[in-house]
Amino acid sequence: MSGYHSAQVDVPVRLNTNESPFPPPDAWLDAVADIARSIQWNRYPDRAVTELRETIARRHNVSPANVFVANGSNEVIQTILLAYGGAGRCVATFEPTYQMYSQIARVTGAEVVQGERKADLTLDALEIERVLTRHKPSVSFLCNPNNPTGIIEPRENLETMLAHTTGVVVVDEAYAEFSEWSAIDLVSEDKPLAVTRTFSKTLSMAGLRVGYVVAPKQMIADLEIAVLPYHLDSFKQAATIAALGFVSEMEQRVDLIKSERARVFAAISDMDCDVWPSGSNFILFRPRSTVASAVWQRMVDSGVLVRDFSTTPRLTGCLRVTVGTPDENSAFLGALSTALSTN
Ligand SMILES: *Cc1c(COP(=O)(O)O)cnc(C)c1O
């Protein structure tokens, strides 16, 4: 096997990993300084994560027994796969999608079945039905909006998944705040549906490593069996509770990112590129008559880093840019325009 790679290059404008371009609010930093002094560092953390789960549950109008928190949504995904995947079972993904689903599924011993999106990168409900009825996966992943395409899934695709699944359906909503709809409202005790969220993107806290899942109570109980004891440290629990006091401030930033997304999308569309409409904080595009890897290198040379998918199966020739600050986006558009016109 090989590991998960996202090239990091030390350049002034880094638009390759879909983080927020803004740091968390200063008031949160002040709260964190107080928290650091009030922690009982000699004691293990609250293993049940009581207060943080209550705070998240209020945000989504569910019970704390419907919430499981971990160190980033990647750890949530890993815990789901430890609980429901493993040797002798299979896990379904619909490609191209977030690479960690198949990576973690394989590392934890499951077989991966890959459904295919159409050439335009949308996902056909018939393909979902085919994969689920034929392979009966224990876990099926739907990423909405999908990374790295940015495409918002039609609700019908989730309905088809729920209608045909014999296992667990995971909807990964890492970019939910930028999107048009969320599956969280559909979570109920009688459906095998789990919806994951993260603090890494909209909430400007990729450095804190927190993510969570909202799911039926039985599923949360299963995840608690699979996860290590005390996996969520005291500092993180308190810092995350404090962060949830700034959600409305964070949501205002979402509006700025969305208007910048529209500007960047329009500008790329005017260049010699195919570009996919995005419901997220990043945009996938494909240079039409210049080799994508050369475009990527020229942009790096001018100080702008985007994600290179040009040799990834099903994404040949594609690059992905994260929407940054207005200045970063202008730097990106200038670098792209120059890179496309150089021979
Ligand atoms: C960024 C991202 C995540 C976030 O992972 P964390 O571990 O929470 O940082 C999860 N899923 C998708 C699709 C992502 O793009």
The ligand as an SDF file (V2000), in Angstrom:
LIG
                    3D

 15 15  0  0  0  0  0  0  0  0999 V2000
  -11.2080   17.8550    4.9370 C   0  0  0  0  0  0  0  0  0  0  0  0
  -12.1490   16.6890    4.9000 C   0  0  0  0  0  0  0  0  0  0  0  0
  -12.4200   15.9710    6.0410 C   0  0  0  0  0  0  0  0  0  0  0  0
  -11.8730   16.4980    7.3210 C   0  0  0  0  0  0  0  0  0  0  0  0
  -11.1320   15.6780    8.0160 O   0  0  0  0  0  0  0  0  0  0  0  0
  -10.7220   16.1310    9.4880 P   0  0  0  0  0  0  0  0  0  0  0  0
  -10.1150   14.8740    9.9600 O   0  0  0  0  0  0  0  0  0  0  0  0
  -11.9840   16.5040   10.2000 O   0  0  0  0  0  0  0  0  0  0  0  0
   -9.7820   17.2900    9.3590 O   0  0  0  0  0  0  0  0  0  0  0  0
  -13.3210   14.9280    5.9990 C   0  0  0  0  0  0  0  0  0  0  0  0
  -13.9400   14.6040    4.8360 N   0  0  0  0  0  0  0  0  0  0  0  0
  -13.7170   15.2930    3.7200 C   0  0  0  0  0  0  0  0  0  0  0  0
  -14.4460   14.9610    2.4880 C   0  0  0  0  0  0  0  0  0  0  0  0
  -12.8040   16.3310    3.7050 C   0  0  0  0  0  0  0  0  0  0  0  0
  -12.5690   17.0040    2.5780 O   0  0  0  0  0  0  0  0  0  0  0  0
  1  2  1  0
  2  3  1  0
  2 14  2  0
  3  4  1  0
  3 10  2  0
  4  5  1  0
  5  6  1  0
  6  7  2  0
  6  8  1  0
  6  9  1  0
 10 11  1  0
 11 12  2  0
 12 13  1  0
 12 14  1  0
 14 15  1  0
M  END
$$$$
